[in-house]
């Protein structure tokens, strides 16, 4: 949804889920390095060519999208593939003027969405072992946790945060705050099309869902919508999710408190679990022993929240005021 909104700007090429950047910098190194763990599968004389190939693929992934944007007359492109956050630190170096937009959403809605779309097929961080898992609450919660752990690697001065649950509960003020932060970061907000929010995204054809926006001629009317399905979030799901999401959930509240919130109507994890009969217990994590959330993020140790979280911003505080646009220029400026 947010990727299409950013991509609605006239000067921005909307590449959707381009995926090539994560393929080159996330998946490819894992796949090409897996055989190195076993002697003889990669002869020493081949190692320089393996590195050369990987470097060429990575260079092409970045140069191709930049070249296309320039050729078509855009000054920037938008790649909204969620797994890009797992290589955020790498992307910040490749695109030193890139603007990162992080959408934060409570684990309940994300887990329900992932299960509805049946997109859980491999346990994050275990791609080299190809740890296939069933689309369970535990697997979806692990995916949520790993992605948001990785988000702490994004550059503070080039990251704008959008609160999805806050937007669903109170669309217009939340969107206006988001625009103020984009504007402070130099993004051309006058080019954005608010009508994007009147379209249903990430659905199978013919299964459109409710939206916060309603087109009324040239204007958009706003109405709150649920950000999770309370009737389908069961006590067992909460018990299953809590071991793999609780630590990250606490960090999210501490670091992104101005944007991250629980969905309207959600009673809270403690209140739900307090009603649990003693016969209920969490299911074992899928594809791994113990809690997957105990494992550190791939590129950094999990941070410990301090008394004044670094990323937390006041509701009316602009981001990066006075700085130029940091969306990726088509020309290497």
C-alpha positions in Angstrom: 0.0 0.0 0.0 2.7 2.5 1.0 4.9 1.4 -1.8 2.2 2.2 -4.3 1.5 5.6 -2.6 5.2 6.6 -2.8 5.3 5.3 -6.3 2.3 7.5 -7.3 4.6 10.6 -7.3 5.1 11.7 -10.9 8.9 11.8 -10.6 9.2 8.4 -9.0 9.3 5.1 -11.0 7.0 2.6 -9.2 8.9 -0.7 -9.5 6.5 -2.5 -7.1 8.3 -5.4 -5.5 11.4 -5.2 -7.7 13.0 -8.0 -5.7 16.2 -8.0 -7.7 18.1 -6.1 -5.0 17.2 -8.6 -2.3 17.8 -11.5 -4.8 21.3 -10.2 -5.5 22.4 -9.1 -2.0 20.2 -11.3 0.2 19.4 -14.6 -1.4 22.3 -15.0 -3.8 25.2 -14.9 -1.3 23.4 -17.5 0.8 22.8 -19.8 -2.1 26.4 -19.4 -3.5 28.0 -19.8 -0.1 26.1 -22.8 1.1 28.3 -25.3 -0.6 31.4 -23.8 1.0 30.5 -25.5 4.2 31.4 -28.9 2.7 34.9 -29.6 1.5 35.4 -30.2 -2.2 32.1 -28.7 -3.5 33.7 -25.4 -4.4 37.3 -26.0 -5.7 39.7 -23.2 -4.4 40.5 -22.2 -8.0 36.8 -21.5 -8.6 36.4 -19.1 -5.6 37.6 -15.9 -7.4 35.0 -16.6 -10.2 32.3 -17.2 -7.7 33.0 -13.8 -6.1 33.2 -12.2 -9.5 29.9 -13.6 -10.6 28.2 -12.4 -7.4 29.6 -9.0 -7.8 28.4 -8.6 -11.3 24.9 -9.7 -10.4 24.8 -7.2 -7.5 26.1 -4.4 -9.7 23.6 -5.2 -12.4 20.6 -5.2 -10.0 21.4 -1.7 -8.9 22.4 -0.3 -12.2 19.5 -1.8 -14.1 16.7 -0.1 -12.1 18.6 3.2 -12.0 19.1 3.1 -15.7 15.5 2.3 -16.4 14.4 5.2 -14.2 16.7 7.6 -15.9 15.7 6.5 -19.4 12.0 6.9 -18.6 12.5 10.4 -17.2 12.2 9.7 -13.5 14.5 11.1 -10.8 14.0 8.2 -8.4 12.5 4.7 -8.1 10.6 2.9 -5.4 11.2 -0.8 -4.6 8.6 -2.0 -2.0 9.8 -5.6 -1.5 9.4 -6.2 2.3 12.6 -8.3 2.5 14.7 -5.3 1.5 14.7 -4.4 5.2 16.9 -7.5 5.8 19.6 -5.9 3.7 18.9 -2.3 4.7 22.4 -1.6 5.8 23.8 -2.8 2.5 21.2 -0.7 0.5 22.1 2.4 2.6 25.7 2.1 1.3 24.8 1.3 -2.3 22.3 4.2 -2.5 23.7 6.9 -0.2 20.8 9.3 -0.9 18.0 6.7 -0.6 15.0 7.5 1.5 13.8 4.5 3.5 10.1 4.3 4.5 9.4 1.8 7.2 5.8 0.8 7.8 5.2 -0.5 11.3 2.3 -2.8 12.0 1.3 -4.9 15.0 2.1 -8.5 14.8 -1.6 -9.6 15.0 -2.5 -8.1 11.6 0.8 -9.1 10.0 0.4 -12.7 11.1 -3.2 -12.9 9.9 -2.2 -11.4 6.5 0.7 -13.8 6.0 -1.5 -16.8 6.9 -4.3 -15.5 4.6 -1.8 -15.1 1.7 0.0 -18.4 2.5 3.4 -16.8 2.0 5.3 -18.6 4.7 7.6 -21.2 3.0 11.0 -20.8 4.5 12.2 -19.7 8.0 14.1 -16.4 7.8 17.8 -16.8 8.4 17.8 -20.5 7.5 17.7 -20.1 3.7 21.0 -22.0 3.4 19.5 -25.0 5.1 16.3 -24.5 3.2 14.3 -24.9 6.4 10.8 -25.2 4.9 7.9 -24.6 7.4 4.2 -24.8 7.3 2.2 -21.5 7.3 1.7 -21.4 11.0 1.2 -18.6 13.5 4.7 -19.3 14.9 6.3 -19.1 11.5 4.5 -15.9 10.6 5.4 -14.4 14.0 9.0 -15.3 13.4 9.0 -13.6 10.0 7.5 -10.5 11.6 10.1 -10.4 14.4 13.1 -11.0 12.1 12.1 -8.2 9.7 11.6 -5.6 12.5 14.8 -6.6 14.2 16.6 -5.9 10.9 14.8 -2.5 10.7 17.0 -1.2 13.4 19.9 -1.2 10.9 18.2 1.5 8.7 19.9 4.9 8.9 18.1 7.2 11.4 18.5 10.3 9.3 17.1 8.8 6.1 14.2 6.8 7.5 10.6 7.9 7.7 8.2 5.7 9.8 4.5 5.1 8.9 2.2 3.6 11.5 -0.3 1.3 9.8 -2.5 0.6 12.8 -2.7 4.3 13.6 -3.6 5.0 10.0 -6.4 2.5 10.0 -7.8 3.9 13.2 -7.4 7.6 12.3 -6.5 7.9 8.6 -6.4 11.6 7.7 -4.3 13.0 10.6 -1.9 10.0 10.4 -1.4 10.6 6.7 -0.9 14.3 7.2 1.8 13.6 9.8 3.5 11.2 7.4 3.4 13.8 4.6 5.1 16.4 6.9 7.9 14.0 7.6 8.3 13.2 3.9 8.3 16.9 3.1 11.0 17.5 5.7 13.1 14.8 4.1 12.8 16.6 0.7 10.2 14.2 -0.9 7.9 15.9 -3.4 4.6 15.4 -1.5 2.7 17.6 -3.9 3.0 14.8 -6.5 1.4 12.1 -4.3 -2.0 10.7 -5.2 -4.1 10.2 -2.0 -6.5 8.2 -4.2 -4.1 5.3 -3.9 -5.7 4.6 -0.5 -9.1 4.0 -2.2 -7.6 0.9 -3.9 -7.2 -2.5 -2.3 -3.7 -3.9 -2.4 -2.0 -7.3 -1.8 -5.1 -9.4 -2.6 -5.9 -12.2 -4.9 -8.0 -11.0 -7.9 -11.6 -10.7 -7.0 -10.9 -10.5 -3.2 -10.7 -6.8 -2.7 -10.8 -5.6 0.9 -12.1 -2.5 2.7 -10.0 0.6 2.3 -9.6 3.8 4.4 -10.1 6.1 1.4 -13.2 6.5 -0.8 -12.9 8.5 -4.0 -15.5 11.3 -4.3 -14.8 13.1 -7.6 -11.4 14.6 -7.3 -11.3 14.3 -3.5 -10.9 11.5 -1.1 -13.1 10.8 1.9 -11.6 9.0 4.9 -13.1 6.4 7.2 -11.4 4.1 9.8 -11.1 0.4 9.1 -10.0 -2.5 11.4 -6.3 -3.3 11.1 -6.8 -6.9 12.2 -9.7 -9.3 12.4 -10.6 -9.6 16.1 -13.0 -12.4 15.5 -10.2 -14.6 14.0 -7.5 -13.8 16.5 -7.7 -16.7 18.9 -6.2 -17.3 22.3 -4.2 -20.2 20.8 -2.7 -17.8 18.2 -1.7 -15.4 20.9 -0.1 -18.2 23.0 1.8 -19.4 19.9 2.9 -16.0 18.8 4.0 -14.5 22.1 7.3 -16.4 22.6 8.6 -15.3 19.2 7.2 -11.7 19.1 7.2 -10.4 22.6 10.9 -9.1 22.8 10.6 -7.4 19.4 7.2 -6.0 20.3 8.6 -4.3 23.4 11.4 -2.8 21.4 9.0 -1.5 18.8 6.9 0.2 21.5 10.0 1.8 22.9 11.7 2.9 19.7 8.7 3.6 17.4 6.2 4.6 20.1 4.9 7.6 18.2 3.9 5.4 15.2 3.7 1.8 16.5 0.4 0.9 18.3 -1.9 -2.0 19.0 -4.9 -2.4 16.8 -8.2 -0.9 17.9 -10.2 -3.6 19.7 -7.1 -5.6 20.7 -7.3 -6.3 24.5 -3.6 -6.8 24.9 -1.5 -9.9 25.1 -1.6 -10.1 28.9 -5.3 -9.7 29.1 -5.8 -12.4 26.5 -3.4 -14.9 28.1 -4.8 -14.2 31.6 -8.0 -15.9 30.4 -6.2 -19.0 29.1 -7.2 -22.3 30.7 -4.3 -24.3 32.0 -4.8 -26.9 29.4 -3.6 -24.5 26.6 0.1 -24.2 25.8 2.1 -22.6 23.0 2.9 -24.9 20.0 6.5 -25.6 19.3 8.2 -23.2 16.9 8.1 -24.4 13.3 11.4 -25.5 11.7 13.6 -24.8 14.8 14.2 -25.8 18.3 13.4 -23.3 21.0 12.3 -19.7 20.3 13.4 -18.3 16.9 13.2 -14.9 18.4 16.1 -15.7 20.7 18.4 -15.7 17.6 20.0 -12.3 16.9 19.3 -10.5 13.6 21.6 -11.6 10.8 23.6 -8.4 10.6 23.6 -7.1 14.2 22.9 -8.0 17.8 19.4 -7.2 19.0 19.5 -3.7 20.6 18.6 -3.0 24.2 16.2 -0.1 24.6 17.6 2.7 26.7 15.7 5.3 28.8 15.5 7.6 25.7 15.1 5.5 22.6 17.1 6.9 19.7 14.4 6.6 17.0 11.4 7.8 19.0 10.1 11.2 17.8 7.4 13.5 19.0 4.2 13.5 17.1 4.8 16.9 15.6 8.6 16.7 15.2 9.7 16.9 11.5 12.3 14.4 10.2 15.5 15.6 8.6 14.4 19.2 8.3 16.4 21.2 5.8 17.8 18.2 4.0 17.6 17.5 0.3 15.6 14.7 -1.1 17.1 11.3 -0.5 15.1 9.2 -2.8 17.5 7.5 -5.2 18.5 9.9 -8.1 18.5 8.4 -11.5 21.7 10.2 -12.1 24.5 9.6 -9.6 24.2 12.9 -7.8 
